[in-house]
Amino acid sequence: MFIDTDEIRRLRQKYYLQMQQSGIKTFQDMDKIEMESLEGGELAQKYKELIALGISISNACYG
């Protein structure tokens, strides 16, 4: 039922590279937004990732 986390990381890296090499500006803009959102500031990156994880779990369980 569950996919190995290493497999997920490999697939994400593969598709991420394909999106970046496509030359489509939208993908580059999305990458920029993601990088900016994870920068330190009022909240450390680890807290932002934990919040995102909680939202993902909530959406999957109660979605």
N, C-alpha and C positions, 0 to 999 in steps of 0.2 A: 504494500500500500504506500509506504513512504519511500522516497528516493533518497539515496545517500547524499549527504550534504556536499561532499567533494564533487559528486557528479553535477549537482546544481551549480556549484561555483564554476566548474569547467564550462557548462552550457552557457551560463550567464556571461562569462568572459568571451566565449566564442561569438555569441550574438552581439555583445557589446562592440567587439572589434568590427564585425560586419557592418553594424550601424554607423560607426565612426568613419569607416572607409567608404561608405556609400556616398558621402559628400552632401547629403541632405542636411540643410542648415538646422532643421527642427531638432534632429538628434544632437547636434552640437550645442544648441541652446538648452536642451533638456539636461545635458551633461553639466553645463555651466550652472544651471539652477540647482542641481543636486550637490555640486561641490560647494556652492555658496551656502546652501542650507545646512551643511554639515560642519561649517567653520565654527570655531569657538566664539563665544560671545556671552550673552546672559546665561545660556545653558551650555554645558560641556557636550561634546559630541556623543559621549556614551549615554547621556540622559536622553538626547534626541533619538538615538537608536532604540533605546528602551521604550520610549513613547510610541515610536513607529511600530515596534514589535507588538505592543499592547493593542494598538489600533488594528493591526493585521489579524491578530488572534480574535479580537472582538468581531471584526467583519466576517471572518470565516465561521465563527461559532454562532453568531446571531444574525448574520447577513441577510 
